[in-house]
Amino acid sequence: MIELDNVSKSFWTGAQRKVILDRASLRIELGNSVGILAPNGTGKTTLINMIAGLEKPDEGEIRRACRVSFPLGFMGGVVHRHSGTENARYIARLYGLDPDYVEAFARWLTDIDEYFDMPVGTYSQGMRSRFCFALMLALDFDVYLIDEGMPHTTDVEFNRKAGAVLRERLKDTTVVIVSHQAQTLEKFARSAAVMKGGRIYQFDTLEEAKALYDYEAQG
């Protein structure tokens, strides 16, 4: 379970204070994947980073009684001067997993040949996205965090393999996904919530959340 209890978060922009959350609460049960709808610019990435533990709330508490992934595409744990091999083995040790397995899995999924043994800083943006996604899928989490869906790559084979692995993971894990588009959530979420005005309004179905989201957009 993940629980946000009266969480507040804001930033000073230089001209005014931007409120992301104002005493907001959210409860995510394992086995019930949740989609969170929020317009661009409202702090979706900040929210997903707080759930991951990468950012702290100003007030309130976030409780995690499960293993929560880093956000899909997050590069914070990857050292650019190190090779894909070195990064994969380091991340494996960090999470207490078999370095040989994590390296082999990431090698297979990314399929970038000799680049895997080169510094990540030399990778193209698409290769870095593939590498980070492969690392996330190689690790064992109860909850996977996705910000705006899967990373965009033009590699058809990678998308096919990664999609198949992710679908297999979803049979036994939970997804929390934030997006400004309801269509993105339909692929992953059973229930949904709407983030607006610093609060999070949680619903049993995506249809209910979408009705509120569309109404707010029209207003």
Summary of the structure (lengths in Angstrom):
residues: 219
radius of gyration: 17.9
end to end distance: 34.2
largest distance: 54.0
contacts: 714
relative contact order: 0.20
helix: 39%
strand: 26%
